[in-house]
Amino acid sequence: MGDLERELRDLSAWLDTPDPPDVSARVRVRLGTPAPAPAPRRRRWRSLAAVALVALLVALLPPTRAAIADVVTGLLRFAGVSIATSPTPTPPGGTASPLPGQRAVALDEAQRSVRFPIRLPAMLGTPEQVLIADPDATGRYRVATLLYDGGALRVDAFDGRLDLAFHKEVIPPGANWVQVNGDFAVWVDGPHILSYVDRAGGIRRETARLAGSTLIWQDNDVSYRLEGTLTKAEAIEIARSLG
């Protein structure tokens, strides 16, 4: 339960619940019993909310350390990607801007420029182009992108342990749970809106674009997005071939 408890602590920051009405004092007056020392009402209400959220999370989420959901707003966060379900997603306006600081480099330079190993899916082989994006103050980049089939097929790799890196807006039913090598993954079937989430946690709307079907999974604390004109079965097989 340790991972779930940490995720619930993260989720508690999103809660903004009103204090419930306290009628116990009036009841005690009528019964002639003394009132106990007042307990922190906000803390008591948050405890009740946390218990309810535990039950909901157990029912709605698979047993994975990389997932957390806001069951009120329909927001799922998994492996560094947030997925918002909406009947009317915000359409991207105009041409999408590239990710911050994005540039094309050779594969070996890309590997030296990020803090995680860049692994190639054996089923896809060597990428036609490699992009890196969003450097920090030390010059290390946050995202590495492998492009295939003229850019129609892409694999985004990034450190998804703590911070969000991408935000999706999908039409219900939205995301579905699948498995990659025995671990849980998320499959988003069909076109949806994808935006980049910067290091400060802000959604960069200028990067919003219409993305294709996408498989999201995590391996050794590195998160992956496989996007393209693929069936769910094809995407899972490609993910399983990650070298």
C-alpha positions in Angstrom: 0.0 0.0 0.0 3.0 2.3 0.2 2.8 3.5 -3.4 -0.9 4.0 -3.1 -0.5 6.0 0.1 2.0 8.3 -1.6 -0.3 8.7 -4.6 -3.2 9.6 -2.3 -1.1 12.2 -0.6 -0.5 13.7 -4.0 -4.2 13.6 -4.8 -5.1 15.3 -1.5 -3.5 18.5 -2.8 -6.2 18.5 -5.5 -9.1 18.2 -3.1 -11.0 21.4 -2.3 -13.9 20.1 -0.2 -16.2 22.3 2.0 -16.5 21.6 5.7 -19.6 19.4 6.4 -22.3 20.8 8.8 -21.7 19.8 12.4 -25.0 19.1 14.2 -23.4 17.2 17.1 -23.4 20.2 19.5 -27.2 20.6 19.2 -27.7 16.9 19.8 -25.5 17.0 22.9 -27.4 19.9 24.3 -30.7 18.0 24.0 -29.1 14.9 25.6 -27.5 16.9 28.4 -24.0 15.5 27.6 -20.8 17.7 27.6 -19.2 18.5 24.3 -15.8 16.9 23.7 -12.8 19.0 22.7 -13.3 20.1 19.0 -11.4 18.1 16.4 -10.0 19.8 13.3 -13.0 19.6 11.0 -11.0 20.0 7.9 -8.7 17.1 8.8 -11.6 14.9 9.7 -13.4 15.6 6.4 -10.1 14.9 4.5 -9.8 11.6 6.3 -13.2 10.6 5.2 -12.5 11.7 1.6 -9.3 9.7 1.6 -11.1 6.6 2.7 -13.6 7.0 -0.1 -10.8 7.6 -2.6 -9.0 4.5 -1.5 -12.1 2.4 -2.3 -12.6 4.2 -5.6 -8.9 3.9 -6.7 -8.9 0.2 -5.8 -12.0 -0.3 -8.0 -10.9 1.9 -10.9 -7.1 1.5 -11.1 -4.9 -1.6 -11.7 -2.2 -2.3 -9.2 0.5 -0.2 -10.7 2.8 2.4 -9.0 2.6 4.7 -12.0 -1.1 5.5 -12.0 -3.3 7.9 -10.1 -6.8 9.2 -10.9 -8.9 12.1 -10.0 -12.3 10.4 -10.0 -14.2 13.7 -9.8 -12.8 15.3 -12.9 -12.1 12.2 -14.9 -8.4 12.8 -15.1 -6.0 9.9 -15.2 -2.3 10.3 -14.7 -0.1 7.4 -15.8 3.6 7.1 -16.5 4.2 10.9 -16.9 1.1 11.4 -19.1 -2.2 13.0 -18.0 -5.4 11.9 -19.8 -8.5 14.1 -19.5 -11.8 12.6 -20.8 -14.1 15.2 -22.3 -17.0 15.0 -24.7 -15.7 18.1 -26.4 -11.9 18.3 -26.2 -10.3 21.7 -26.9 -9.3 21.6 -30.6 -5.7 22.7 -31.4 -5.5 26.0 -33.2 -3.2 26.4 -36.2 0.1 24.7 -36.7 1.5 23.1 -33.5 4.8 24.6 -32.2 7.7 22.2 -31.6 8.6 21.2 -28.1 10.8 23.7 -26.2 14.4 23.7 -27.5 13.7 20.8 -29.9 16.4 19.9 -32.4 17.4 16.9 -34.6 20.6 15.1 -33.7 22.3 11.8 -34.4 21.3 8.8 -32.2 24.6 8.7 -30.3 24.4 12.4 -29.5 20.9 12.0 -28.3 22.0 9.3 -25.9 24.7 11.6 -24.5 22.2 14.4 -24.1 19.5 12.6 -21.9 19.7 11.1 -18.5 18.1 7.7 -19.5 19.0 5.0 -21.9 17.5 5.3 -25.4 16.2 1.9 -26.3 15.1 1.0 -29.8 12.2 -1.3 -30.6 13.6 -4.3 -32.5 10.5 -4.4 -34.7 11.2 -0.9 -35.9 15.0 -0.8 -36.0 17.1 2.3 -36.4 15.0 5.5 -36.5 15.0 7.7 -39.6 15.4 10.8 -37.4 16.0 11.5 -33.7 14.8 14.6 -31.9 15.7 15.9 -28.4 13.7 18.6 -26.6 13.5 20.7 -23.4 17.1 21.1 -22.1 17.7 21.9 -18.4 20.3 24.3 -17.1 23.0 21.6 -17.4 22.2 21.0 -21.1 20.5 17.6 -20.4 17.3 17.1 -22.5 14.1 15.9 -21.1 12.5 14.1 -24.1 14.0 11.9 -26.9 11.8 11.2 -29.9 12.4 8.4 -32.5 10.8 9.0 -35.9 9.9 6.3 -38.4 7.9 6.2 -41.7 8.5 9.9 -42.5 7.4 10.9 -39.0 4.0 9.1 -39.2 5.3 6.6 -36.5 7.0 7.9 -33.4 8.3 6.8 -30.1 8.7 9.5 -27.3 10.9 8.5 -24.4 11.2 10.5 -21.2 11.7 10.2 -17.4 8.1 9.6 -16.2 8.8 8.9 -12.5 7.7 12.2 -11.0 6.7 15.0 -13.4 4.1 15.0 -16.2 5.5 15.5 -19.7 2.4 15.1 -22.0 -1.3 15.9 -21.6 -4.0 14.2 -23.7 -7.7 15.2 -24.2 -9.7 12.2 -25.4 -13.4 11.5 -26.2 -15.1 8.9 -23.9 -14.5 6.0 -23.4 -11.0 7.4 -23.7 -8.1 5.2 -22.4 -8.1 1.4 -21.9 -5.9 -0.7 -19.7 -3.7 -3.2 -21.6 -0.5 -5.1 -20.7 3.1 -4.9 -22.0 5.4 -7.7 -20.8 3.1 -8.4 -17.8 3.0 -4.7 -16.7 0.0 -2.4 -17.1 -0.1 0.1 -20.0 -2.6 2.5 -21.5 -4.0 2.3 -25.0 -5.7 5.4 -26.5 -7.6 4.3 -29.6 -8.0 6.9 -32.3 -7.2 10.5 -32.8 -7.0 12.8 -29.8 -5.4 16.1 -28.7 -1.8 16.0 -27.4 0.0 18.9 -25.6 3.4 19.1 -24.0 3.6 19.8 -20.2 6.7 21.8 -19.3 9.0 21.4 -16.3 6.9 23.8 -14.3 3.7 21.7 -14.8 2.1 24.1 -17.3 0.3 22.7 -20.4 1.9 24.3 -23.5 -1.2 24.8 -25.6 0.9 26.1 -28.5 2.2 22.5 -28.9 -1.3 21.0 -29.1 -1.7 18.8 -32.1 -4.0 15.9 -33.2 -2.3 12.7 -32.3 -2.9 9.2 -33.6 -3.6 6.0 -31.6 -1.1 5.8 -28.8 0.3 3.2 -26.4 1.8 4.5 -23.1 3.9 2.3 -20.9 6.8 2.5 -18.5 10.0 0.3 -18.2 12.7 0.9 -15.6 11.4 4.3 -14.7 11.5 5.5 -18.4 8.1 6.3 -19.9 7.3 5.7 -23.6 4.6 6.9 -26.0 4.2 4.9 -29.2 2.0 6.8 -31.7 0.9 6.0 -35.2 -1.6 4.3 -37.4 -1.4 1.1 -35.5 -3.8 -1.5 -34.1 -3.6 -2.2 -30.4 -2.1 -5.6 -31.0 0.6 -4.1 -33.3 1.5 -1.4 -30.8 1.8 -4.0 -28.0 4.1 -6.2 -30.1 6.3 -3.2 -31.0 6.5 -2.2 -27.3 7.5 -5.8 -26.3 10.4 -5.6 -28.8 12.0 -2.7 -26.9 15.7 -3.5 -26.8 
